[in-house]
Amino acid sequence: MEKKKKHVTAEKPAPSTPKVTVSTSTPKQTQQASKTGQFAFGKENYRLLLIGLVFIVAGFLLMIGGGSKDPNVFNPDIFSFRRITLAPILILAGYVIEIFAIMKKPKD
């Protein structure tokens, strides 16, 4: 008994119609999609950035001065507490505030 092999011809597939997909996204997914147009920082972040900048500028302003008009005369005011201790502390505090403002996650 010999089996006969059928000759299979390749049929052309029917023209496909575009499939319509219904989006069943969760509210979290749509919320993330809508956040792409928002700013990276919130109001509080910008406020902290401004406060940090004020600290830094105040520290540098406290550090200036104390020189002498005559180079032959020494002015010991250059080594005052304000210039040696207070100003650098304010500048470092300003930088810490800036880093905190950048790293702080804005509220939703």
C-alpha positions as CSV (number, residue, x, y, z in Angstrom):
1,M,0.0,0.0,0.0
2,E,1.6,3.0,-1.2
3,K,0.4,6.4,0.2
4,K,0.0,9.1,-2.3
5,K,1.5,12.4,-1.4
6,K,-0.7,15.4,-1.9
7,H,0.8,18.4,-3.6
8,V,0.4,21.3,-1.2
9,T,0.2,24.7,-2.9
10,A,1.1,27.8,-0.9
11,E,-2.0,29.9,-0.6
12,K,-1.7,33.6,-0.4
13,P,-2.8,34.9,3.0
14,A,-5.9,37.0,3.0
15,P,-5.2,40.7,3.3
16,S,-5.0,41.4,7.0
17,T,-7.1,44.1,8.5
18,P,-5.4,46.4,11.0
19,K,-5.9,45.2,14.5
20,V,-7.5,47.5,17.0
21,T,-6.0,47.2,20.5
22,V,-7.9,48.6,23.5
23,S,-5.6,50.2,26.0
24,T,-6.2,48.8,29.5
25,S,-3.5,50.8,31.2
26,T,-3.6,51.3,34.9
27,P,-3.9,54.7,36.4
28,K,-0.2,54.6,37.4
29,Q,0.9,54.1,33.8
30,T,-1.2,57.0,32.5
31,Q,0.1,59.1,35.4
32,Q,3.7,58.4,34.5
33,A,3.0,59.2,30.9
34,S,1.5,62.6,31.8
35,K,4.5,63.4,34.0
36,T,6.9,63.6,31.1
37,G,5.9,67.2,30.4
38,Q,6.4,68.4,34.0
39,F,9.5,70.0,35.6
40,A,12.1,67.8,37.3
41,F,11.9,69.8,40.6
42,G,9.0,71.0,42.6
43,K,8.4,74.4,44.3
44,E,10.1,73.2,47.5
45,N,13.2,72.1,45.5
46,Y,13.6,75.5,43.9
47,R,13.0,77.3,47.2
48,L,15.8,75.2,48.8
49,L,18.1,75.9,45.9
50,L,17.6,79.6,46.4
51,I,18.2,79.4,50.1
52,G,21.4,77.5,49.5
53,L,22.5,80.1,47.0
54,V,21.9,82.9,49.5
55,F,24.0,81.0,52.1
56,I,26.9,80.7,49.6
57,V,26.7,84.3,48.5
58,A,26.5,85.5,52.2
59,G,29.6,83.4,53.0
60,F,31.6,84.9,50.2
61,L,30.5,88.4,51.1
62,L,31.6,87.9,54.7
63,M,35.0,86.7,53.5
64,I,35.9,89.8,51.5
65,G,37.8,92.7,52.8
66,G,40.4,93.0,55.6
67,G,43.2,94.0,53.4
68,S,45.4,97.0,53.8
69,K,45.8,100.0,51.4
70,D,49.5,100.2,52.2
71,P,51.4,96.9,51.5
72,N,54.0,97.7,54.2
73,V,51.4,97.7,56.9
74,F,49.9,94.5,58.2
75,N,46.2,94.4,59.1
76,P,45.4,91.6,61.6
77,D,41.7,92.0,60.7
78,I,42.3,89.5,57.9
79,F,42.4,86.7,60.4
80,S,39.1,87.6,62.2
81,F,36.6,85.0,63.3
82,R,34.2,86.2,60.6
83,R,36.6,85.5,57.7
84,I,38.3,82.4,59.0
85,T,35.4,80.5,60.6
86,L,32.0,81.9,60.0
87,A,32.3,82.5,56.2
88,P,33.5,79.0,55.3
89,I,30.9,77.4,57.6
90,L,28.2,79.4,55.7
91,I,29.6,78.4,52.3
92,L,29.7,74.7,53.2
93,A,26.2,74.9,54.7
94,G,25.0,76.4,51.4
95,Y,26.6,73.6,49.4
96,V,25.0,71.0,51.7
97,I,21.6,72.7,51.2
98,E,22.1,72.7,47.4
99,I,22.9,69.0,47.4
100,F,19.9,68.2,49.5
101,A,17.6,70.4,47.3
102,I,18.8,68.5,44.2
103,M,18.4,65.0,45.8
104,K,15.0,65.6,47.4
105,K,12.2,63.9,45.6
106,P,9.4,66.4,44.8
107,K,6.0,65.6,46.1
108,D,3.4,64.4,43.6
